[in-house]
């Protein structure tokens, strides 16, 4: 069966009843969105502050490939398995974006028998959080142009506006546009563009905010433009925009509760781009889950060089979180791809390619243990055409590296198929939980932070940038000495070359642009060709999605 057919057969329990049964949450503290989705009240979240924290488990992966790795699926499967072996576990996930859902990637609700439900709702409009984020972002865009039209008392230089507009869809035609056509009644003529909603700084802010007060303050810090001198910033608070923006987000800031196919609680909240932002679910969701459960399983976007590094150096640093262990997801197929096999031949046994591609997994493990200083467990996300020889080779190579590798069959068998993984992870957490380290010091210059990530995590030999970029970083280092760096590069490789498989070394990382996300509180360093507005493929997933006369959706995956 397809993912959506499996999800449709789920026997869901009303979320109000399930939250009370599993976590003891009173019904009055939940705002239901139908029967199977609900938002948790901020007052209840604040009431949990004095409870002890559970243990935090981070799920990440090897460098992504067209073969697929299954990070979200493993997060769900591991969470279900922990509950099956008697542990009180909650999962924390990101919300899917409509762009990838209708593009090429598909949804982000897990897969097979390791899913969160209601799958269609989660992958489509869910509880309206992304809509609220998009409207809040575009309100600020409208206020900028309106201010200039009515006299520009703040002295905004229209050539130095930093704030684009957003829409939650892959639409390459909107990357570069011209607005204000038609004369003075329609504003002023200028170039503009759209990003996808998940690339909005409002999304990053929502995911890092600790409460409504913090959210509003961060929104006010957003830099929307510069004055004619090119150095004096204009903030959202100067436009008196942050109050209305926060009002639009007053419900979106509340974490969303849903359930897995096995009726375990999952909190799905926030979804920042894992390149241009930090790619994690909200701080509020993670902190809340830690107060409600003994084990919290969460994920970080893309491979461990991007998602896990940002999880540690940005999210954990800002939110004072302490992950106990890292689960690194890998597949035999993906490692063969890193070993040089084409996508069409990945189902065929190829021990030589698997051995060659193992370098990618090895580098990620070394990063986790040496630079993040956390214990690591490798989850081999099993496919039915993986041969016994391939699995055994992968196990042996992991053992030689000093890391435990566990076969997980949650896609086919749900939580039952990940019980071995759950036991290994729980044993690690209970006996020797890790204490993470950061890749760079908090007060190091921004350029030093970039060099640390590139040379330590990516295996680069050097980092380069134009003089203008270096000067900008030097200035920001003086003004914002404690800001972390959010590296934006291809997720497909340790290098900036998306086609470089395995674990390339000796390469140069060229920083072509830097951006100040002042509301979020980090600096974005863009290396290589990164787009904040993706395009649709030749045959987008939208072509296969449909709804029948009974309202039943098909084609989602």
N, C-alpha and C positions, 0 to 999 in steps of 0.2 A: 504494500500500500504506500501511497505518497504520504508526505508529512501531514498534509491537510486532512487526508482521509483518516490517518491515525488520530489526529487531534480531535476530529469530529466524533470519534467513538468514545472520547473520554467521559467518564462519569464524574463530572465536577460537583463539588460541594459548594453551596452558597458561601461567598467569601466572608461574610459576617460571622457565620457559624464556624467556619474553619479557623479564622483568626482567633476566635474565643477558645476553641478546642485545643489548638496547637500552641498558641502563644499567650493565652489569657488576656487578650485585648478586649475590653468592653465594647459592645456594639455602638454605644454613644460616641466613641472616639474615632469611628470610621464614617467617611462620607462615601456611600455606595454609588457606583456608576453602573447601574444594572445589577445583576445578581452575582457576577463573578469578578468584578473589579471594584476596588475601593481605595480611597486616599486616607492616609493616616493623619489625624489632627496634630497640629503643631503643639498644642497644649499637652497632649499625651506624650509626645516626643520629649518635651522639656521635663515632664514628670519622671522620666527614666534616668536622669542625669546621675543619680547616686548609685545606680546599679553597677555591679562589676561587669567588665567587658569579657566577651567570649574570645575565642581564638580566631584569627583571621588567616584564611587560606587564599592565596593568589593563584589563579589559573592563567597561564600565558602559553606561548607556543613558539615553535621554530619559525623561521621566516616563511611567510605565506607563499603558497604556490597555487597554480590552477587546479591542482589535484585536491586541494582542500585539507584542512587539518582538524576542524571540529572543536574549537575552543569553547563556544557557548554550549554545544551539546555535551561536552565533557563536564563543564561547570554544573549543568543540570543533573547529569548522570551521577556525578560525585555527590552532589547534595542529596539526591534521593537515596543513594547507597549509604551515606552516613546515617540517615534516618532509619534505614532498614537494619543497620547493625546496632541500633539503640542509642544513637547520638542525637541531640537536639540541634538540628542544622537549618539554617536559612540561606538562600541564595540571593545575591545582589547582582543584577544585570543592568545593561544599558537598554534604552528604548530604541527600536529599529527606526531607520530613516526611510521615508517613502522613495527617495531617489534610488538607492541601491535595490530596494524591494521591487521596483518596476524596471530596473536596469538589468544588471547582470549578476549581482551578488545574491539576490534573493532576500528573504526575511532574516530575522535575527532572534528567533524564538526557540533555538535548538533544532533538533531533528530526530526522526525515527521515533523511538520510544523514550527519548530523553528531551521532552519539550515542556515549555510553559504554555498555559492555556488561559483564556480563549485565544487561540493562535491567530485567527483572522483579525480580531480586534487589536491585539498587541501589534501586529504588523501594519495595520492601517492607521486609523485615527486615534486609537487607544483612549486616553482620557483628555486629549486635547492639549497636552503639554507643549508639543512642538508648534502647534498653532499659536499658542500664547507667546512663546519665545519669538516666533516670526513676527507677530504683530507688534510686540514690544520693540524689537529691533527696527522695524519699518516706521514705527511712530517717531523714533529718534531721527531717522532719515528724513521724514517729512518735516520735522521741526527745524532741521538744519536749513533746508531749502526755503522754508517759510521765513525763517529769520533773515536770511540774505535778501529775499524779495522785499521785505518790509524795512529795509534800511541798513541792515547788517551792523547794528550797534556794537557788536563784539569784534568787528574787524576780521571776520573769517576770510581767509584767502581761498576763493573757489578752486584754485589750482592745487590746494593742499588739503582738500577734504579727504579724510581717512576712512570714512564710514560708508560702506556700500549698502545695498539693499539685499534681502534674502528671500528665498522661496525653497520649500522642501521638495525639490524635484531636480533631477539631472536635466539641465537645459543649457547646452553649450551656446545657444544663440543669445543668451543673456549675459555672457561673460563681459562683453564690452558693448555698451549702448550709448545713445545720446538722448538726453532728456531736455525738456523745456522748449521743444519745437512749437512753433505757432505764435511766437511773439510774447510781449510783456505779460499778457493775462495768464500765461502758462508758466511763469517763472523766468528763469534765465537759462540760456543754452550752455550745456556743459557735458562732458563725458562722464559716464557713470557705469556701474556694473552690478551684477548680482553674484552672491555666494549662495551655497546651499545652507540651509538652516543650521545643520550640525557644525558648520564652520564659523558660525556667529560667535562673537565674544560674549554675547548674552548667554549662550548655551554654556560656555566655559565658566562664566560667573555663577550661573545657577548651580552648576555642579560642584563649585568650591565654596559656596556660601554656607554659613552655619545656621543662619536664621534670617527672618525678614529684615531686621535692622542691618545685618551685614550685607544682605543682598542689595538693599537700597543704597548703602554707602559705596559698594563696589560699582553699581551702575552709575553713580554720580562721578566716579573717577575715570570713566571711559573718556579717552581722548578722541574727539570727533574730527578735529581739524587743527591746523596751525595758522597763525597770523602771517602777515606778509614777510616778516623777518625769517620765517621758516623754522623758528626755534620756540616761539611762545605758543603753548598748547591752549586749545579751547576744549573745555570739558562738558560732558553731558549736563552736569549740575549748573553750568553757566547758562544753559538753555532752559533750565528749570524742567528738565525732561525726566529725571530719575524717579520722581514721585509717581508720575503716571505710569512709567514703565513697571515699577514695582507693583502698582495696583493691578496691572494686567497679569502679573506673575504670582499673585497672592495664593492662587490654588495650585499653579504649576509647581511651586516649591514643595508641596506636600508629597511625600513618597507614595508610590502606587503598590498595592498588594494584589498579587494574583496567586495562582497555584500551578504545580507541575501536574503531569499526567498521573502521578502517584499521590496527589493531594497533599503535597508539602508546600509551605509558603515560600514564595519568591517575591522579592522587592525589585521592581523594575522602574528606574528613575534616572532621567538624563541620558544624553548620548552625544558627547562632543566628538568631533572628528579626531581620529587618533594620530593624524599627522599635524594639522595646524593647531590642535589643542592637545589635551592630555589623555583623551580616550578612555575615561573611566566613568562609572556611574557616580551619582552624587555623594558628596561627603555626608550629607544628612541621612541618606539611605544606609550607607555603610555603618555610620555611628549608631543609628537606630537598631540595625540588625545585631550589632555587637552587644547591645543591651538586652535583646530579646532571645538570643540563642547562645548555646555553648560553642558552636562552630559556625563561622560565616564563610561561605565560598563565593568569591567574587572574581571577575575577569578584568583584564586590561587589553586594550585594542592592539591588533596586529602582533608581531613577534616580540620576544623578550628584549630586543634591542631598542624598540620604540615604546610599546605599551608598558612593559615592566619597569623600564628605566624611568619613565614619566610617573608611573604609579609611586615609585620610591622617592624620586627626587622632587616631584611636585606635590602629589596628593598626600603622601605620608608626611612629608616635611611640613606642609601647611596645616594638615589636620591632626598631626601627632598620632598617626596610626602605626601599629607594629605588626606586620605580617609575620606569621610563625613558620610558614613553609611555602615554597613555590612548586606548583605542579606544572611541568613543561609538557605540553601536548605535542605529539608527533605521530605521523602515519608512515607506514612503509612506503606508500605511494609517493608522498611528498619528498621523502629522503631519496628515493630513486630519481625523482625529478631534479633534485639538487645534484645528483650524481650524473646528470646529463641525458636522461631518458626523456623522450618526447611524450606529450600527454597521451597520445594514441597508444603507447606501448606500456603504460604504467601498470596494467593488469597482468603483465607477464613477469614471471620470476626473473630477477636479474640481481644476483648477489654482488657482482662487481660494482654495479651502479649504486646499490644500497651502501656498500662500504665507502665508496667515494663521496656520496652525499652525507655520510655521517658527520663530516667535518662541520656542517651547519649546526647540527644538534650539539656537538662537542663545544663549539664556541659559545652557544647560549648557556650551556651548563657551567662552563668556566666563568662566564659573566655573572651568573646568579650566585655562584659560590665565592668567587674571588672579589668581585666589585660590589655586589649587593650583600655579600656575606650571609646568605641564607641557605638553609638546607633545600635540596631539590629532589623531587620524585618525578620520573619520566612516566607519563601516561601514554601507552601505545594504543591509540584509537584504532580499533581493529576493523578491517574490511574483510568480507568473506573470501575474497580472492588472494589475501595475503597467504603465502605458503608457509609451512612449518619451518622450512629452512631459513626463510627470510626473517621470521619472528625470532628464531633461535639466534641467528647472527646478530640481530639488533640487541637482544638481551645480553649476549656475551660482551659486545662492545661497550654497552652501558656499564656492565659490571666491572670491566677493565678500567673504566673511567672513574669507578668508585661511586656510581649512582644507581639506585634501584629503579628498574624498569618493570612496569606492571601492565599486562594486557587488560584492556577495558573494552567490554562489549555492550556498552549502554545503549548504543544506537539500536541494536537488535533486541536487547533484553531488558532495557530500562535499568533501574537501580540495581537489580539483581546482577546484571552483567558488570557492574563496577564495584561490587562488594570487596573484592581483593584490593583494588585501588584504595577504597575507603579505609580498610584496615591498616594498610601501610601508611597512609597519610595521617590517620588518627594516632597511630603509634608514634610517629615522628613528632607530631604536635604535642602529645601528652608527655613524652619522655625528654625530648630535646628541642623545644621550640627555638627558632632562630631569633637573633636580634640584628636587624638590618643595619647596613652602613650606606652612606651616600657616596655617589660617584665623585662629587666635588664638594668643597667647603662652601657654606652659605654665603660668606662675605668675600669670596674670590672674585676677581674681575670677570666680567661676562666672557671675554675672549678666552680666559683660562678655563672657564666652565665648558665652553664649546670644545676646546682642545681636549679636555678630559673625557668627554663623552665620545668624541671621534676616535681618539687614540686607544682608549681603554675598551670601550664597548664595541665600536665598529672595526677595530683593528687597523685603522688608518695610519699612514706614516706621517701625514701632514694635513694642515688645514690652511686654506687660503681665503682671502676676501679682498675686494677693492678697497682703496683708501677711504672712500666715503663710508663704507660699511664699518670699517675699523674705527673711524672717528665717531660714528654714531654710537657704537658699542662703548667706547671710552666715555662719552658723555653720559649715557644711561647708567654706566657703572658708578659714576659719581652721584647721580641723582637717586638711583635705586640699587644700592649696593647688595641688597639681600634678595633680589629677584632671581628665581631659578630660570633655566633656559629650557624652552620647549623646541626640540629639534624637529623640523619638518623635512622629511626626505622620503624616498620611496620605501615602502614597506617590504618590497620583494627581495631586498638584498641588504647585506651589511654595508655595502658601498652605496654611492649615489647612482649607480648604473643598475637599473631594474633587471637587466639581463644577466648580471653576474651572480651565478649560483654558488652554492657551497659556502665557504667562509673566506672570501677574498681578503688579502692583506696587502700592505704596502701602497694602498691607494691614497689619493688626495680627496679631501672633502672641501668643496668650494662653497662658501656661503655667499649666495648671490643677493640676498635681501634679508633685512631684519625688520621686525615689527614689534611695537610696544603694546602689549595687551595689558594696559594699566589697571583696568577694572578687575581682570582675572588675577593680575599680580605676577606676570611672567613676561619674558621676552621671547619671541618666536624667531628662530634662526632658520631660514629657508635654504636648503641645499638641493640643487638639481631642479627638475621640472615637477613641481607640485601644484596641482590645480585645486582651488577652493570651490569651483563649480564644475563637477564632472559632466560628461556627456553620456548619452545613451549609446549602446552598441548597435550594430547593424540589425540584429534581431533581439530587441529588448524583451525582458521577461513579461512586460505588460501585454504582449501579443497573445500570451497563453492564459492570461487571467480573465475570468468571466464570472457572471452571476446568473443563476437561473431564475425562473418565475417565482420560486419559493424563497428567494433571497440567499440561496446557498452559493457561496463563493467557491470557485475551483481555480486551479493553476498556481496558487501561492505555494512557495517552497522556501 
